[in-house]
Amino acid sequence: MSTEKSAATQKTDRILAEAQRSREEGYREKALKMYPWVCGRCAREFSGKRVSELTVHHRDHNHDNNPQDGSNWELLCLYCHDNEHSRYTDQQYFAEGSTASPQGPKSTHKAFADLAALLKSKE
């Protein structure tokens, strides 16, 4: 019985992977027809076999948002695409209110709050 589940799971995984691949190929082909083969960040130009180094980046980071006019897409080279996703991940990680914020906890102590009063009292 466990081998039946395993085979069924494998079949489902295979079907889902094929659907994902065909969806991605669909919007990639459209984006390559709509936009010049230039990275939207570093402006490197691509042609021939190197076009495979261009990726379709979803501006809102939602891979299910694929409007037919391509308004949510931009072509980025592999390096700029990785950089964009790293920046997005960092932004999510260090979001305001996060305990992992690089600024650390907010200080409430004001070291020089009464400095004016102290200087006046010494005069």
Secondary structure as the mmCIF struct_conf table of DSSP 4:
data_model
#
loop_
_struct_conf.conf_type_id
_struct_conf.id
_struct_conf.beg_label_comp_id
_struct_conf.beg_label_asym_id
_struct_conf.beg_label_seq_id
_struct_conf.end_label_comp_id
_struct_conf.end_label_asym_id
_struct_conf.end_label_seq_id
HELX_RH_AL_P HELX_RH_AL_P1 SER A 2 MET A 34
BEND BEND1 TYR A 35 TYR A 35
BEND BEND2 TRP A 37 TRP A 37
STRN STRN1 VAL A 38 VAL A 38
TURN_TY1_P TURN_TY1_P1 GLY A 40 CYS A 42
STRN STRN2 GLU A 45 GLU A 45
HELX_RH_3T_P HELX_RH_3T_P1 GLY A 48 GLU A 53
STRN STRN3 LEU A 54 HIS A 58
TURN_TY1_P TURN_TY1_P2 ARG A 59 ASP A 60
BEND BEND3 HIS A 61 HIS A 61
TURN_TY1_P TURN_TY1_P3 HIS A 63 ASP A 64
TURN_TY1_P TURN_TY1_P4 GLN A 68 ASP A 69
TURN_TY1_P TURN_TY1_P5 SER A 71 ASN A 72
STRN STRN4 TRP A 73 CYS A 77
HELX_RH_AL_P HELX_RH_AL_P2 LEU A 78 TYR A 93
TURN_TY1_P TURN_TY1_P6 PHE A 94 PHE A 94
TURN_TY1_P TURN_TY1_P7 GLU A 96 GLY A 97
TURN_TY1_P TURN_TY1_P8 THR A 99 ALA A 100
TURN_TY1_P TURN_TY1_P9 PRO A 102 GLN A 103
BEND BEND4 PRO A 105 PRO A 105
HELX_LH_PP_P HELX_LH_PP_P1 LYS A 106 SER A 107
TURN_TY1_P TURN_TY1_P10 ALA A 111 ASP A 114
HELX_RH_AL_P HELX_RH_AL_P3 LEU A 115 LYS A 122
#
